[in-house]
């Protein structure tokens, strides 16, 4: 078990060798009573967040269908 010091701003430094093992810069924080648990986030979640704008663009491709555009007949 390692002892970590909490800075005056409430920050904790995770040792480099541990950071290298988890291979991510995002951690999930969970607190049960007085027990704090940190878990590394899965890479898939990070990729999904970073590719969110691509996902939004693809949704517009789905809706851009001239055959389904029934409202356009009301504007003509």
N, C-alpha and C positions, 0 to 999 in steps of 0.2 A: 504494500500500500504506500502511495506517495502522498506527501503533504503539499498542497498548493496554497499560495498566499493570495489573498484577495486584496486588490489595490483599493485606495480610497474612493475610486470611482466605481467599485464593484466588479472590476475586471479580474479574470483568472487566466493565467497563461498555461496552456497545455504544452507539456514538454515536446520538443521537436521529434523525438523518436516515436512518440505516440501519434502525432500529426502525420508522420510519414506512413505509419501503419494503416490509418483510416482512409488516407488518400482522398480527402474531401475537405472543403472549407466551410461546410454547413453541418450543424449538429441539431438534433432534436432535443429539447429540454423538457424533462418531466419531473414533477415534484409530488411525492407522496409523503405526507406528514413532514418530517424534517430531512427526508432522504431525497437527494437530487441525483437524477440519472441523465447522462448525456449519451445520445446514440447518434452515430453518423447517418446522414441522410443517404438514401440510395442514389446512385448516379442517374437512374432513369428519371427520377423526380426532377433533378437539376436540369437534365436535358429538356424535359417537357416544359419547364419554366422558361428556359432560354429560347425555345422554339415556339413560344406562344404566339408571336406575331405571324409566323408562318402558318400556324393553324388557323388564325383569323382570316388570312388571305385565302386559304383553301375553302373556307366556309362561304366566301363570296362567290367563288367559282361554282359551287353547288347551286346557289340561288340565282345565278345569272343564266337563266334558261328561258329563251324566247317563247317556247311552247307553253310554258306554265304562266306566262305573264298575262293573266286574264284582266288585270286592272288597266292595262294599256288601252284596251278597247273602249273604256269609258272616257279616256282623255282624247280620243281622236274625233 
